[in-house]
């Protein structure tokens, strides 16, 4: 599974490029859209853009946000002056 930040970026890029290609319709915009579509599909283990978007959105909906993950790490870390004993 791709990292949530990567998936968010791919979904945003896909949607932006899809809109851009719909407006411009150039070969360059088509190639850029195909590239990001391919990467999105590979990242989600799918073959069709519709499926890739659905999988990415599902994964993003269940993935913890970066701020939440950082907060959890800070909460779990020992505070300054706290002794930590390492055991084998």
C-alpha positions as CSV (number, residue, x, y, z in Angstrom):
1,X,0.0,0.0,0.0
2,X,1.3,3.4,-0.9
3,X,1.9,6.0,1.8
4,X,-1.2,8.2,2.4
5,X,0.7,11.4,1.4
6,X,1.7,9.8,-1.9
7,X,-1.9,8.7,-2.6
8,X,-3.3,12.1,-1.8
9,X,-0.8,13.7,-4.1
10,X,-1.6,11.2,-6.9
11,X,-5.4,11.7,-6.6
12,X,-4.9,15.5,-6.6
13,X,-2.6,15.4,-9.6
14,X,-5.0,13.0,-11.5
15,X,-8.0,15.2,-10.9
16,X,-6.0,18.4,-11.9
17,X,-4.6,16.8,-15.0
18,X,-7.9,15.3,-16.0
19,X,-9.6,18.7,-15.9
20,X,-6.6,20.3,-17.7
21,X,-6.8,17.7,-20.5
22,X,-10.5,18.2,-20.8
23,X,-9.9,21.9,-21.4
24,X,-6.7,21.7,-23.5
25,X,-7.0,18.3,-25.2
26,X,-3.3,18.4,-26.3
27,X,-1.0,15.4,-26.8
28,X,1.1,16.7,-23.9
29,X,-1.8,16.9,-21.5
30,X,-2.9,13.4,-22.5
31,X,0.6,12.0,-21.9
32,X,0.8,13.6,-18.5
33,X,-2.7,12.3,-17.6
34,X,-1.7,8.8,-18.8
35,X,1.5,8.9,-16.7
36,X,-0.2,9.8,-13.5
37,X,-3.1,7.4,-14.2
38,X,-0.5,4.6,-14.6
39,X,1.2,5.5,-11.4
40,X,-2.1,5.7,-9.5
41,X,-3.1,2.3,-10.8
42,X,0.2,0.7,-9.9
43,X,0.1,2.3,-6.4
44,X,-3.3,0.9,-5.7
45,X,-2.9,-2.5,-7.4
46,X,-5.7,-1.8,-10.0
47,X,-5.9,-1.5,-13.7
48,X,-8.6,1.1,-14.3
49,X,-8.6,4.7,-13.2
50,X,-12.1,4.5,-11.7
51,X,-11.0,1.5,-9.6
52,X,-7.7,3.2,-8.6
53,X,-9.6,6.3,-7.4
54,X,-12.0,4.2,-5.4
55,X,-9.2,2.2,-3.7
56,X,-7.1,5.3,-3.0
57,X,-10.1,7.1,-1.5
58,X,-10.9,4.1,0.6
59,X,-7.3,3.9,1.9
60,X,-7.2,7.6,2.6
61,X,-10.5,7.5,4.5
62,X,-9.1,4.8,6.8
63,X,-5.5,6.1,7.1
64,X,-4.5,8.2,10.1
65,X,-3.7,11.7,9.2
66,X,0.0,12.7,9.5
67,X,-0.8,15.1,12.4
68,X,-2.6,12.3,14.3
69,X,0.3,9.9,13.7
70,X,2.8,12.5,15.0
71,X,0.7,13.2,18.0
72,X,0.5,9.5,18.8
73,X,4.3,9.2,18.5
74,X,4.8,12.2,20.8
75,X,2.3,10.8,23.4
76,X,4.1,7.4,23.4
77,X,7.6,8.9,23.7
78,X,9.1,9.2,27.2
79,X,9.2,12.7,28.6
80,X,12.5,14.5,29.5
81,X,13.9,13.2,32.8
82,X,12.0,9.9,32.6
83,X,14.2,6.9,33.1
84,X,13.9,4.2,30.4
85,X,15.1,0.7,31.2
86,X,16.0,-1.4,28.2
87,X,15.6,-5.2,28.6
88,X,16.6,-8.0,26.5
